[in-house]
Amino acid sequence: MNAKNLFFHSIGLTTILFFINGCGTSIVIEDYTKVNIEKSAVIPSKDVFQNYSKPKLVVFDFDDKNIETSVQAHLGSSIASYLNGKLSVNNIVQVISRTNNNNQSKEQLIKTEVLAKEKSIELDNSDVGQVDYIIDGEISNASYTYQFYDETKLVVGGKTIIFPPKYVHTACVTGTSKIYSLPDKVSQKTVAFKDCKNNNVEVNPLIPYTWKPIIKDDGLVRQAGENAIETAYYELMNFFSKKGYISEVREDDGEFIIKTTLTNNDGVQEGNDIDIYTIENTANPFTNETSNEEIKIGQGVISNQISTSSTWIKVKNLDKSRKIKFGDFVKVHYEESFMNKILK
């Protein structure tokens, strides 16, 4: 089996495993018996549900930091545009598009967003077109290189596989993305990103353009930027992932399912991994002041039971020293899939 066939064989096997695992998300609620559960020490108030709205945000062009490769490829704006598109379709946040018709500086644009948020607060959180968060970032390194590789031979099972000479062009991008809350402009989360993209061109004596390397490829640089910000995207999603509070637990032969306040309007999908949390009051032994601490106690997966009012979750594992309580909460845990990493 050559390298190409081995790759597609692996893809096929992974796909089969995916569907096998996917079947494990289907449940019939009536097959499970309701379990009596105690209340959590901290129960969410009505305001949590009545006043909730999806976070609004705007994505600014990332700073190229005068890095020549980044500036030439318009990398900062390319990354922002790609991230804007990804966030716009996940149904977790509201991405607000802005137009900079007056060619204002980023500082001026941020000031405008701050003033809008302050105005909204003054008007008892009325909608004046404000956003709750700004996503910004910067490029710390962007490179483009190429290297020539001579013909190589590989013997597999008595057969010789010939790899023709080629030029390998490589673009790499490194940077950071940040989430700022408004109107205080406090940095809430920083996520680093880094990735590369290759373009292999086999040298063919009959095709002249393959005789020399591609000296410049802004498109490849932008693709590397997209690959890089893709890795950060999932961490950003986890920041905005909505809490779903637990209202019911059922059990069948040692297998538990839990009902949560997440709905089909919250961007959840069957098969999403979730983390289960409890909230505990903890006291500082030095000051005797108490605070609420969120403690992860287990993991689960979104089942096929998703409606306009609730979502059921299959519990995969749970801390044996813990019990799920009424008022505990869950959050979807987003992570780049193994398949996506391979395809990149």
Secondary structure by P-SEA (a helix, b strand, c coil): ccaaaaaaaaaaaaaaaaaaaaaccccccccbbbbbbbbccccccccccccccccccccccccccccaaaaaaaaaaaaaaaaaaaaaccccbbbbbbbccccccaaaaaaaaaaaaaaaaaacccccccccbbbbbbbcccccbbbbbcbbbbbcccbbbbbcbbbbbbbbbbbbbbbbccccccccbbbbbbbbbbbbbbbbcccccccccccccaaaaaaaaaaaaaaaaaaaaaaabbbbbbccccccccbbbbbccccccccccccbbbbbbbbbbbbcccccbbbbbbbbcccccccccccccbbbbbbcccccccccccccbbbbbbbbcaaaaaac
